[in-house]
Amino acid sequence: MTDLRRVLCVDDEPDIRAVAELALGAVGGFEVTVCASGEDALAVAPDKAPQLILLDVLMPGMDGPETLSSLRRIPSLAAVPVVFMTARAEPSEMEAHRALGAVATIAKPFDPMTLAETVRSIWRDGSAGAP
């Protein structure tokens, strides 16, 4: 399995983006790209070639599920694992996220000191053979 290096984080909240970028980049050692919206993610993701995408569920405009659906229509991103991030991490919500194609769900607020290891664990457990 390829080591995880490139992560795209999509969240409309500036504080969440800043914490995730710090937690994944400085603490986790990943190359991190952050986007403020689904539209931004669709514009930059093909060039950034993320290996894993962290995607907020509730965003204005294009929400997480819509963004995931649009990402799946881009051939180079169709198989990239997506992890939803949400404050509503009830079991029924998590099942719905999996049905949409997410490999996992991370509850917000997340612990910045363990986010990188959580992402690595998801990568190891569910992304063998991912690009």
KAZI-V639723 format. One record per residue. N is the residue number from 1. RES is the residue in one small letter. PSI is psi in whole degrees, -180 to 180 (* if undefined). Layout:
N|RES|PSI / N|RES|PSI
This chain:
1|m|138 / 2|t|142 / 3|d|143 / 4|l|125 / 5|r|-41 / 6|r|121 / 7|v|135 / 8|l|129 / 9|c|123 / 10|v|115 / 11|d|139 / 12|d|-13 / 13|e|118 / 14|p|-38 / 15|d|-41 / 16|i|-44 / 17|r|-45 / 18|a|-45 / 19|v|-43 / 20|a|-40 / 21|e|-43 / 22|l|-47 / 23|a|-41 / 24|l|-37 / 25|g|-66 / 26|a|-44 / 27|v|-44 / 28|g|-18 / 29|g|15 / 30|f|157 / 31|e|116 / 32|v|133 / 33|t|131 / 34|v|145 / 35|c|147 / 36|a|-8 / 37|s|165 / 38|g|-40 / 39|e|-44 / 40|d|-42 / 41|a|-44 / 42|l|-31 / 43|a|-39 / 44|v|-24 / 45|a|-43 / 46|p|-38 / 47|d|-33 / 48|k|-19 / 49|a|58 / 50|p|150 / 51|q|-20 / 52|l|143 / 53|i|126 / 54|l|125 / 55|l|119 / 56|d|141 / 57|v|-51 / 58|l|106 / 59|m|149 / 60|p|155 / 61|g|-118 / 62|m|113 / 63|d|179 / 64|g|-50 / 65|p|-39 / 66|e|-41 / 67|t|-44 / 68|l|-46 / 69|s|-42 / 70|s|-39 / 71|l|-38 / 72|r|-20 / 73|r|-4 / 74|i|113 / 75|p|-42 / 76|s|-14 / 77|l|-3 / 78|a|-32 / 79|a|5 / 80|v|127 / 81|p|137 / 82|v|134 / 83|v|120 / 84|f|146 / 85|m|130 / 86|t|152 / 87|a|-18 / 88|r|78 / 89|a|44 / 90|e|154 / 91|p|-40 / 92|s|-36 / 93|e|-43 / 94|m|-38 / 95|e|-42 / 96|a|-39 / 97|h|-42 / 98|r|-39 / 99|a|-29 / 100|l|-13 / 101|g|4 / 102|a|144 / 103|v|-19 / 104|a|172 / 105|t|133 / 106|i|128 / 107|a|139 / 108|k|143 / 109|p|142 / 110|f|162 / 111|d|114 / 112|p|-30 / 113|m|-18 / 114|t|-2 / 115|l|-46 / 116|a|-43 / 117|e|-36 / 118|t|-46 / 119|v|-43 / 120|r|-41 / 121|s|-43 / 122|i|-43 / 123|w|-48 / 124|r|-41 / 125|d|-34 / 126|g|5 / 127|s|20 / 128|a|129 / 129|g|1 / 130|a|158 / 131|p|*
